[in-house]
Amino acid sequence: PTMRALRLLLICGALLTALGAPLSAKAPDFAETKKKAEAGNASAQFNLGLMYAKGEGVPKDDAEALRWYRKAADQGNALAQSNLGVMYANGRGVPKDDAEALRWYRKAADQGNAPAQSNLGVMYANGRGVPKDDAEAYAWYNLAAISDDDARKRRDELEKTLTPEQKARAQQRSTELHNEIEARKKAAGK
């Protein structure tokens, strides 16, 4: 495949992830998914959480979605971690809690999850749960911008407001974060 085709695939995958869609051609069967989830399969736990969050095959139930996302997240599932962050940031199924949202976003972002990286950028840009820090926001947007168009747009808009010194610091921070994430992935054998 060409680089353009690979980039398009990455963007499509990130978009599906950002929208909370499971990365499969057809919706999973509820009974089969629940059986696998109850057996401890993290991907099935994530998909079951997604089914409850969207009301697909079951009545919509944010508390159940949260419960299954947490089970998957506790096993290191980055998609579930990112979705938990969204639920805490928006108060879905739990009281709104920016500190908890940040914690889950960071866990997912540290695994290279672009939507979580972008959401961390939003938190820093708006001072939600952390002191407002445009350079840190830019750094997270920059990481996510590889596969997330919204993050790219936010980064580019934010860049217009940065001084050359702030931009240099933000780019350095982005490089540091990238290197940290890659080192973690290598250590985890990913």
Sequence and secondary structure as in RCSB ss.txt:
>XXXX:A:sequence
PTMRALRLLLICGALLTALGAPLSAKAPDFAETKKKAEAGNASAQFNLGLMYAKGEGVPKDDAEALRWYRKAADQ
GNALAQSNLGVMYANGRGVPKDDAEALRWYRKAADQGNAPAQSNLGVMYANGRGVPKDDAEAYAWYNLAAISDDD
ARKRRDELEKTLTPEQKARAQQRSTELHNEIEARKKAAGK
>XXXX:A:secstr
  HHHHHHHHHHHHHHHHTT  SSSS   HHHHHHHHHTT HHHHHHHHHHHHHTSSS   HHHHHHHHHHHHHT
T HHHHHHHHHHHHHTSSS   HHHHHHHHHHHHTTT HHHHHHHHHHHHHTSSS   HHHHHHHHHHHTTT HH
HHHHHHHHHTTS HHHHHHHHHHHHHHHHHHHHHHHHTT 
